Amino acid sequence: MKLKLIEIKNYRNLDGIKMIFNPVVNFLVGETNLGKSNFLQLLNTIFNRTSFNEADFSDPEKPIEVLLKLTLDDIEIGLFEDLFDPEENDAINITARQETIDDNIQFLHEESGANISPSSVKCFNFIYYDSLRNPATELTFDKKKGVGRFLNHIFNKYLEAEGIEDIDFIDREILDKLLAFINENLSKIKSFQEFSILANLEEDTKNLLARIVTLKDEKNFNLQSSGYGVQFLSLICLTIFEKLLTTSKYKSEKGIFEDSDGNKYVPLLLGLDEPEIHLHPYMQRSLIRYLMNIIANKDSGFMEVISNIFSIDRFLGQIIISTHSPNILLSDYKQIIRFYKNYEDGIVVKNGPEITLGENVEKHLLKNMPYVKEAFFSKCVILVEGDTELGAFPVFAQNLKVDLDDYGISVIQAGSADSIPSLMEMLKEFGVNTVGLMDADKYDEEYGDTENLYFTDEQDFEDEIVSVCLEKGNQDVLKDIIENNDNRGLRCRIDKKKLNSIIAKYKIEMDDVEEDHDFRTNDSDLLQPLLLAWLDINKSILLGRTIAESLPKNLIPQKFKDVIGSAVTVSKNV
């Protein structure tokens, strides 16, 4: 069973929202307070509870209605008897409806209006993982709360299989001697004498043994004392077992499906709310890969546990993750569902599965996806071509008294000029505002109508910087950069071949040079090609930052100011 589509009416701030899902994994992204967590809580209510509460109703005078489109695996066909989508016999459209605050949720077949048993809908085992959970209260064998229920279950499963009771581990003769020694001393205390208080054996010995078994790490520290990252990783995985325990106990007749070979399947929808909390970037990516392997039945160790403990062989799984971390996102834009506000301050959702990009656009996106993930969390993105621009623009903004973080603006390197228009088109599909800057030598008439796409006044970034400094007589700023960042200082020699290629590339009106030169030359005509050559040779993020830190505000090229100003204007209107 997979969630394919959902349409929401009158639930919190998600009234009128429609979402379409990838069958494997979905990432809910966007700024805070837009409804991503609300959506996961909506699923938790539908699949794990009987009713919505008063705060869930956007308008208390109207019902909450949620249309669910579920696709069924072959072995699940028949779960809803002869009810199905008229156009897709492996799918069903179900309306979850609650009329008033005092009612329970009713489930109805969308097309016929026939009642559907809540127990059938709840066969779709939804696990809601909230990062606000407290692992320390659950990661013990003697508790029956949260994942502690599963830990306690496997503990008792062994005792039952071996025919052992907790009391069997107690040596009564030794214990009686211990009690006698304690009471001999306590009886000499007045209050113990007057009220006949004695140390005695706890009559409730059930789970006595579980209280002395604990989880520890390789350094012999209790898991509850380990870092939150380790605790939360453990908790996330054990949450799945906790759900299977409930399923095997209370839903086994209806919630576990068996194929012709005797393999038993369980539908599983895993909803994670900000799982990145307490996890560093590498661990975030590792967690997502691990969970995807689990729901795809590719992790042999996990599969062995569910077989041994629950006699379940496979999952029919799907994952939905609400996140604020670019590190968690994979490289498939069709797995992304983005929340944002429109100009009327309403919530808008853009669904990756609905977006179809042209072949050329998709090619650039796939190539640059590892570098543009941050864009999905931004109000506006400044797209630049290379490393030097990437290093320079945040500092330019700082010098102009613009805090990019306050405005929700990110600067992202597109990798190549050709990628910028394609990425702008893709991000526009997701409702991400963009401002692009391309080198003038990459100008093409087909880009002319692209909104917020700028071109340098000079040939490229380096030419723009050199031209402004020379025009205003501030070439010493660039010489200082060279002297402070090249171990040869102004003695740095540029060979004649490089100089002549620069003269040709930038169409500088001078004859080819016949020898190498350094920056101590007295020939003023050589200064422009020398500077352009050095900047070209040393392109890097660090150099871009150094240039921006060295240039006073009046030397920042106007076109760069325009780009930053445009991004600020766009972000203010979001």
N, C-alpha and C positions, 0 to 999 in steps of 0.2 A: 504494500500500500504506500502510495506517495501523494504528497500534497502538490497539486498542480496549479490551482488558482484559488484565490480568496477575494471576496468583495465584502466590505464592512459598512454597516449603517448604524449610526447612533452610538458608537463605542468610543468613549473618551475623546481624544483629539484625532481619531482616525476615521471619522465619518466620511463616507464617500470614497474611501481608498480601495484600489484594486491592485492586487499583487499576483505575479506569475512566477513560478518557481522552477529552478533547475532540479532535475530528479536526483542529483547526488548531493551537492552542497551549495548553500546560499549564504552570501555575506550581506548583512544589513548595515549600510554605512550612512554617514551624514553627521551633522552637528548634534550636540546634546539637546535634549528636551523636544525632540521632534516625533517621538512615538515608537522608536525601535523596541525599547523595553516593554512598552505598552502592548505591542503586537505579540511578543512572547508570552506575556501574561494573559492575553486573550486566548491563545492556544492552550495554555495551562488550564484556564477555566473551562473551555469547551471539552477538552479530552480528559480532565482529571477531577472536575467538580460538577456540582449539580446546578449551580445558578451563578449569575452575575450579581454583584452587590450594587448598592445605591450609587457609589462613586463612579461606576462603570458607565452609567447612562449619561450620554452627552445632553440629551433632553429627557428628563424624567417622565414627560407626558407621552413619549413615543417608545415603541419596542426596540430592543437591540436585535438586529438581523445580520447574520453572517452566512454568506453563501460559500460553501466548500466544494471544490471539485477534486475528487480523489481518484487516482488511477489504481487499478487492482492488478496484482500479479495473477498468473493463471491459477495458482492453487487457492487464491482468495475469492475467485469467482463463485458466487452463490452466498457469500456472507450477507448480502443484502437481498437475498432471494431473487426475485425476477425484476428488481428495480435497477435501472441503469440509465446512462446518458443515451438518448435516442440515436445520436450520431457516433458514439464511441461505446461499444459494448464492453470495453474493459475499464470504463469510468462511471462514476456516479456523481450527481450534483445533489448536495444535501444543504438544506437551510437550517441553521441553528437559530432558534427564535425564542426570545424571552419577552413576554408582553409587558410585565410590570416588575417592580422591585420585589414583590412578594411571591412571584411565580418561579418555577424551575424552567430550565432550558428544555425546549421541545425540538426534536429533530424530524424534519419533513423532507420527503423526496420532492425536489424542486419542480419537476414536470407534472407529477400526478397529485401532489399534496398528501400522499400516503404517509402515515406515521412510521418512523424508523426507531427501532429500539435503541436507547442510549448505550446499552451494553455492546451493540454491534459497532457503534461509532467509537467507543472507548477501546475497541480491539486495536486501534491505532495507538500504540503505546508512546505517549509523548513524555519525554523527560525534560523538565525545566531546570536548568542549572543556573542558579543565581550566585554571582560572585560575592554576594554579601553573606553567604553562609559561613558558619564558624567551624572550620575543620576539627578543632580541638574537642568539640562536643560530640563528634560523630565517629572519629577514628579510634574506637575502642571496641573490644570484644564483649564487654558486659553491658553495653547500652542498646536500647531498642529504638533509637532515634536515627533517622537518616540512614547513611550507609552503615552505621553500627548494627542495623537490623541484619544486613547481609553478613557482616563479620561474625555476629552472634550465631547466625544460621549455619555457617560452615563449621563453626566450632561445635555446635550441638549435633550437626550431621555426622561428624566423626564419632562422638560419644554414643549416638544411637546405633551407628553401624557396628561399633565394638561392644555394645551392650554394657556400657560403663555409665555410672552415675558420678556426679561430682564428689559425693561422700566417699567413694571408693578410693580416692586419692589421699584420704585423711587417715593417719595412724592414731587411733583413739587413745592408745596407751601413752604415746608420747604427748599427745595433746592434753590428757588428763594431768600429767606431771607438770606441764607448763601452767595449766590453770591453777593447780595447787600452789605452785611457787608464787604466782601473781597474787592469789588471794591471801596467802600467808602474810604478805607484806601490806596489802591494801587494808586488811582487817585491823591493822594497828592504827589506822587513821580514824579519828572520832566519828566523822560523818558517815564513813562506810560501816562502822560498828553500829551506830544508832539506827541506820536505815537498812541494815542487812544487805548492802550492795556487794555483789560478787561478780567476778569475771566468769562468763559462761559461754558455751558454744552457741553461735547463731543458729537458730532453729531452721531458718530459711537458707538451706545450703545450695539451692538452685543457682546456677551461674557463679558459684563460689570460685570455681577454677578459672572462669573467664576473667575474673578480676585480677588474677596474677599473671595473665598472658598479655603482653603489650607489643606494640609495633615499634621497632628501633631501626636506626640507620646503621651504616657500616662502622660508624664511630661509637656505637652503642648508646646514642642519644635517643630518647623517646621521640617518636614522630611528631608529637604535639609540641616538642621543643625545637623542631627543625624549622628551617626557613619556610615562609608562607608559600613560596613557589613549589617546594616539594609537597607540602600538605595539599595544596589545591590541585596539583597534578594527580595525586593519589585519589582525591575526592571525586574529581571529574570521572575517572575511570570506574571507580567503585559505585558511582551513581547509576551506571548502567546495570550493574548486578542487583542493586537495590530494586530497580524497576522490574527486573526479571523475577525477583523473589515474589513480588506482588502478583505478577502475571501467572506464575506457576501455581500460586496458592488459590487465587480467586478467579482467574480467567482461563484456566487450562482447557475447559471444554470448548470455548469459543475463540479464544485469543491465540491459540497455538495451532498452526496449520501443518498438515502432513501431506507429503507428495506420495506418488505411487511406489517410490523406493523406501518409504518409511522415514525419510528425513523430515525433521520438524523445524518449522520456520516461525519466527516472531517478527511482526512489523514493528519498526522502531523509528521514531522521529525525535532527534536529539536537538533541543533548543538551548543554546549557550548564550548567556548575557555577559558580554565583556570578559571572556575567559583569559584575556591577556593580562589582567590585573595580577601583579606579583610575578609575572614571567618575563624574562629578558627575551629579546627578539629571536634568538636561535631556538629557545625553548617554545616560543609561540608557534613557530613554523613546524617544529617537531611534533607538537601536540596535534595540530591540524592533520598532518600526514598520518599520524598514528590513529586518530579517530576515523579518518577516511578508510584506512586499511581495515579497521574493525567493522564498519558498516558494509564494506565490500567483501567481508569474510576472507580477508587475505592475511590476517594475523593469526598464525597457527596456535600461538600460546593462548590468546584470548578465547579462540574457538574451543580449545581443549577444556578450558575452565567451564564455559557455559554448557559444554556437553557433559562433563563430569558432575557438575553441581545441579544442573537443571534439566538434563537430557534434551537440550535444544541444540540443533545442528547449525542453523544459519539465521542471519538477519535479513530482513527486507528493509534496508535502512536509508535514511535521508538526514541531512544536517542543516540547521538554520542557525547562523551565528550573528549576533549583534556585536559590532566591534567599532572601536575608535583607533585601531592600530593598523597602519599600512602593512606591517610585517606579517599579519595573518593572511592577507589576501593572496590568492593564487593568481595565475596569469591568464585566466579565462574571464573576459568581461561579461560573459553571459551568466556568470555566477553572482554578479553584483546587483543588489537592489538598493538604490540610493534614495534617501529621504532628504527633502529640502523645502524651504518656504518660497512661495511665489510672491509676486509684488503685492498681492492682496493679503499677505500674511497667512495664507492657507497652506496646509501640508500637501506636498506633491510627492508622488513616488514614481521613480523611473525603473522599469524592470529590465534587467539585462537580457532575459530570454526573449523579450519582445524586440530587441534592437538588432537590426541587420545592417551591417556595414559593407560598403563596396570592397572588392578584393584588394585594391590598392591601399585603402584606408586600414583594413584589417591587418594587412602585412606590416604596415608601420606600427600599428598598435601592438601586435604580438612581439615585435622586435624591441619596443620601448616599454612594455608593460612593467618590467621590474623597476623602472625609474619614475613612472608616472602614477604609481598607486596612491601617493599622498594627495594627488589631485582630487580624488573622490571625497576627501574630507575638507576641502577648501571652499571658501566663498568665491574666490577668483584665483586663477593660475596665470603666472607670467611664464610663457614658454620661450626659451632661448635655445640657440643652436649648440654652443660648445661649452667646454669646461671654464674658460676664462670668464664668459658672461655669467655662468652659474655662480662663480665665486664673487663677481663684482656687484651684481644687482642688489643683493641683500644689504651690502655696505652702502651703495649709492642711496638706497631707501633710508637707511639710518642717518646718513649725512643730510638728507632732505627732511629729517624729523618725521619720518613715516615709519611707524612700528607695524611691520608686515603681519606679525602674529595677532595684533589687536584687530586688524582688518580681515583676518582669515585668509591672507594672501600667501601662496607658496610660489617659489621660483623653481621651475623644473627644466632640466636639460632634455631637449628632444633628440639629441644625438646627431641630427642632420637637418638641413634646411627643409628638405622635402617632407620630413616627418611633421613639421609644425602645422601646416594646414590640415593634414590628416588627423592629427591629434586634436586640433581645435574642433573638427567636425565630430569626432567620437565623443569628446567631453561635452559638447553641446547636446548630444543625444541624452546624456545623463543629467542635464540641467546644470552642468558646471560652467561657469563663466570663464572666459579665457581672454588674455591679451598676448599676442605673439609678436616677436621681434625677429626679423630675418635680415640677412645681409643684402645690401642693395644689388649685389651681383647675382643674386638668386631670384630677382624679381621676374615674375611672369604675369602676363595679362590675365590669365585664368584666376589669379589670386586677387585681382583688383577689387572685387566686390566682397571680399571676406571681411566681416565686421571685426574691428579691433585688431587687425593685422597691420603691423608697422614694418617699415624698412629703414635701415640706416641711411643717413644722408650721404655718407661716404660709402666706399665700397664694402667695408666690413667693420666689425667692432674695433679692431686694431687701428684701422685707418681713421676711424671716427676719433679715437683718443689722440692719436698723433696729430691729426689735423687741427683739433681744438687747441692743443698745447702749443703748436708752432704758430698758429694764427694769433694767439694771445701772448706770444713771446715767453711762454713758460716751459720751454724745452728742458730746463734744468730739473724740473720735477721728474721727468722720465729718466734723465741721466742719473739722478739720485737713486731711483729704483734699481737701475742697472748696477750702480756702484755698490749698493747695499745687498743685492741679491745674486750677484755673479761673483764667484771667487776670484775672477780675473779683473773685476772692476771695469773701469773705462779702458783698460788694456785688452778687453775682450775683442778678438778679431773675428770679423765676418768674412768668409772667403768670397772671392769675386764671383764665383758661380751662383752663390746664394743671392748676392747683391743684384746681379743681372736678372735673375728670375723675379726678384721683387720689383725691379724697375719695369719689367715687362708686365707683370701681373697687375700693377697699380697704374700702368700707363704714365709713369713719371717722365716728364719731358727732359731727358738728359741722355747723353751717350753712355754706352756700356762702359763699365770700369774694367781696367786691365790688371788690377792687383787687389789683394786683400786690404781691408781697412779696419781700424778700431775707432773708438769714440773720442780719441784725442785729436782727430783730424781738424784742420783749420778750414777745410772745404765745406762751407755751409750747405752746398747743394747735396752733399753726401749724407747729411744728418737724417733726412726723411727716410731714405732706403735703409740706412743703418738701424734706425729705431724700429721700423716695420719688420725688418729681418729678425732682430733680436726678439721682439714680441712674438713673432710667428714661431720661432724655434723653441721658445720657452712657454708655450701655451699650457695653462694648468689652472685648476681651481684656486690654488694658493696664489698664483700670479694675479689672477683676477681680483682676489681680495686685497692684495698688496697695492694694486693700481688704484682701486676704489678708496682705500685708506689714505693714499698719498695725495689724491686729487682734492683740492678745496672745492666747495660747492659751486663756485663760478666756472670751474673747468669740467663739470659733469656735462657731457653733450646734451643739448636740448632734446634730442629725440629720446634719449634714455629717461629724461625727466617726464616726457610726454607719456611714455609707456607706464611708468610707475604711477603717474597721476591718473591715467585711464583706469588702471587696476583698482585704485582707491575709489574712484567714482563708481565703478561697477559694483564693488563689494558693499558700498554704502547703500546701494539700491536693492540689495538682496534681502 
